[in-house]
Amino acid sequence: MMAVGVESLSTKDDAKTAAVNGHRKYHTAETPYTLPAGTDADEWHRLNAQHYGIKSYWGGNNAGAQWPENPKKILEISVGSGVWALEVAEQFPGAEVVGVDIVEPKLERKPTNFTFKMLNVVKDPWPFASDTFDIVHCRFLTMHIPEFHKLLEKAIDATAPGGILMFEDPDLGVKSDTKPVPTAAQLFFAIYHGCCESVGVDARPGPKFASIIRGSRKCSEIHETLVSVPMGDWTEDKRLHGIGLGMQAGLIEGARGQNPRMFQFGMTREIVEGMVKEVQKNENQLYYDLYFVWARKRRALV
């Protein structure tokens, strides 16, 4: 399924990306992000596979959150391929939708109510005023940046009173309830987490979202949904098949597309493909936990 208004290929490098490892393009901005830029063709497909898998599970882009009927301002932090922001802009044509990322996605067309702003959330000054957006959405970013709680706190602040905050990220590491996790998968994630920790990145942020939001004391309600996402469609629960296949593709292609600095830390192609082989085996019944957290910001006291 193709996203409306999103172009699948980019033939021109952005100032913020560079071609390395053959045709792959990675961020050159100062950031520990280890995956290719959203303008990389293969990464575009990977991000969209994940998007449509999640959308199929929830039956929409709200991921279980109770959105206002007529939001006026919507922010997506880390737009990636741009598909979520563009679909939401089309869903709410009367809303102003703002998307931010290190590089601008290559869009064949875009709704007039969508605006992109270049932003490195790790280094750049935060450009948004307090109490601005009716919906703030962030997916699969905090697992790649240091001190992710600071971004979460800024996002809470930017959410308007009564508005909705949405953060989505995994507790990244495959599990199995039926047998030991294969050694090849254990080795891959041991190296991956070691590399992330060496640059101050917590690749398991999902379980921590709710407590950070609660600690801010700025939200009147907080909802956490943990989805144990199968790697593939091996589960009998058909509702999980779409998200399982999407997240499996995301994990496999993400592993294959790691930034060269991951390989400088000890990763090898053999280790990557060993993990991939195990993740593709339905008999292993592997899964990982994906957290969907949304909260409603307190309304101002009159």
Secondary structure, DSSP 8 states (H G I E B T S, - for coil): ---TT--S---S--TTEEE-STT-EEE-SS----SB-TTSHHHHHHHHHHHHHHHHHHTSSSTT----SS-SEEEEES-TTSHHHHHHHHH-TTSEEEEEESS----S---TTEEEEE--TTTS-----TT-EEEEEEES-GGGSBTHHHHHHHHHHHEEEEEEEEEEEEEEEEE-SSS---HHHHHHHHHHHHHHHHTTB-S--GGGHHHHHHHHT-EEEEEEEEEEEESSS-SS-THHHHHHHHHHHHHHHHHHT--HHHHHTT--HHHHHHHHHHHT-GGG--EEEEEEEEEEE-----
